[in-house]
């Protein structure tokens, strides 16, 4: 009987250690990469949620990538950012993002400009993800909210990082 008790203790101890490792590594695994963090701050997606950096809903990888975990494979919006980085190789990420959004382009051809899709928190590189509001209503709301952040908001503290 002592053998069973010892194995239960080691299973519990192993489970507790595994749970502890998962909890300790969760913030690292769930933290937003640098570009997503910068984009979320630039677009104001960091407001009203103290845990926004741990949320997969705030600027998910598929905003620019074709895969939920990011990595290789860029959607149409991500490709437009890549092209702008090539055009402005010394620019900060925020400057490049602002340039792309200021063009009023619609990378996924769903009828909504990329800036409005990001404002509505839909995916500008996915034609199946589009705002529920009409284009006119969304544009009016975007303008009332101040529109695209200005150049002065595109660079403070951003440096030349990419």
C-alpha positions in Angstrom: 0.0 0.0 0.0 2.9 2.3 0.6 3.9 2.0 -3.1 0.5 3.4 -4.2 0.7 6.3 -1.8 4.2 7.1 -3.0 3.1 7.0 -6.7 0.1 9.3 -5.9 2.5 11.8 -4.2 4.9 11.8 -7.2 2.0 12.2 -9.7 0.6 15.1 -7.6 4.1 16.6 -7.3 4.7 16.2 -11.0 1.4 17.8 -11.8 2.0 20.7 -9.5 5.4 21.3 -11.1 4.0 21.1 -14.6 1.2 23.6 -13.6 3.7 25.9 -12.1 5.9 25.9 -15.2 2.8 26.6 -17.4 1.8 29.5 -15.2 5.3 31.0 -15.1 5.7 30.7 -18.9 2.2 31.9 -19.9 3.1 35.6 -19.8 6.1 35.0 -22.0 4.1 32.8 -24.5 1.1 35.1 -24.6 2.9 38.5 -24.6 2.5 40.4 -27.8 5.6 40.7 -30.1 7.1 44.1 -30.6 5.2 45.1 -33.8 1.9 44.1 -32.5 2.5 46.0 -29.3 3.5 49.2 -31.2 0.5 48.9 -33.5 -1.9 48.3 -30.7 -0.6 51.4 -28.9 -0.6 53.5 -32.0 -4.2 52.6 -32.8 -5.4 53.0 -29.2 -6.2 49.3 -28.8 -4.4 49.3 -25.5 -7.1 51.4 -23.9 -9.7 50.2 -21.4 -8.1 46.7 -20.8 -5.2 46.4 -18.3 -4.4 42.9 -19.6 -4.4 43.9 -23.3 -0.8 42.7 -23.8 -1.9 39.2 -22.9 -4.9 39.1 -25.1 -4.9 37.2 -28.4 -7.8 39.4 -29.5 -5.7 42.6 -29.5 -3.9 42.7 -32.9 -3.8 39.0 -33.5 -1.0 37.7 -35.7 -3.4 37.2 -38.6 -3.7 41.0 -38.8 -0.6 40.7 -41.0 0.2 37.0 -41.3 -1.6 34.1 -42.9 -1.1 31.8 -39.8 -2.5 32.4 -36.3 0.9 32.0 -34.8 2.6 34.5 -37.2 5.9 33.5 -38.8 6.2 32.9 -42.5 3.4 33.8 -44.8 2.0 37.3 -45.1 -1.5 38.3 -46.0 -2.2 41.3 -48.4 -2.1 43.8 -45.5 1.2 42.4 -44.2 2.6 42.5 -47.7 1.7 46.2 -48.0 3.7 46.8 -44.7 6.6 44.9 -46.1 6.6 47.0 -49.3 6.5 50.2 -47.3 9.5 49.0 -45.2 11.4 48.5 -48.4 10.4 52.0 -49.6 11.3 53.6 -46.2 14.1 51.4 -44.9 15.1 53.7 -42.0 11.6 54.6 -40.9 10.1 53.4 -37.6 7.3 50.8 -37.6 4.8 53.4 -36.5 5.8 55.7 -39.4 5.5 52.8 -41.9 2.1 51.8 -40.4 0.8 55.3 -40.6 2.0 55.7 -44.2 0.2 52.5 -45.3 -3.0 53.5 -43.5 -3.0 57.1 -44.8 -3.3 55.7 -48.4 -6.8 54.6 -47.8 -6.0 51.3 -49.5 -8.1 48.2 -49.1 -5.6 45.4 -49.0 -8.2 42.6 -48.9 -10.6 44.2 -51.4 -13.6 43.9 -49.0 -14.8 47.5 -49.5 -13.4 48.9 -46.3 -10.1 50.8 -46.2 -7.4 49.2 -44.0 -7.5 52.1 -41.5 -11.2 51.7 -40.9 -10.9 47.9 -40.5 -8.3 48.4 -37.8 -10.4 51.0 -36.2 -13.3 48.6 -36.2 -11.0 45.8 -35.0 -11.4 43.6 -38.0 -8.7 42.1 -40.1 -7.5 44.3 -43.1 -5.9 41.3 -44.8 -8.9 39.0 -44.6 -11.8 39.6 -47.0 -14.1 37.6 -44.7 -13.5 39.8 -41.8 -15.2 43.2 -42.2 -16.9 45.7 -40.0 -20.6 45.2 -39.2 -21.3 49.0 -39.8 -21.8 50.5 -43.2 -18.8 52.2 -44.7 -20.4 55.7 -44.3 -21.3 55.1 -40.6 -17.9 53.7 -39.8 -16.0 56.5 -41.6 -18.1 59.1 -39.6 -17.3 57.4 -36.3 -13.6 57.2 -37.3 -13.5 60.9 -38.0 -15.4 61.7 -34.7 -12.8 59.7 -32.9 -10.0 61.8 -34.4 -9.2 59.7 -37.5 -5.7 58.4 -38.1 -3.2 59.3 -35.4 -1.0 62.2 -36.5 2.7 62.0 -37.4 3.6 63.3 -33.9 1.9 60.2 -32.5 3.7 58.0 -35.0 7.2 58.4 -33.6 7.5 59.3 -29.9 9.8 56.7 -28.3 9.5 54.5 -31.4 13.0 55.3 -32.7 14.1 53.4 -35.8 13.2 50.0 -34.4 11.6 47.4 -36.7 
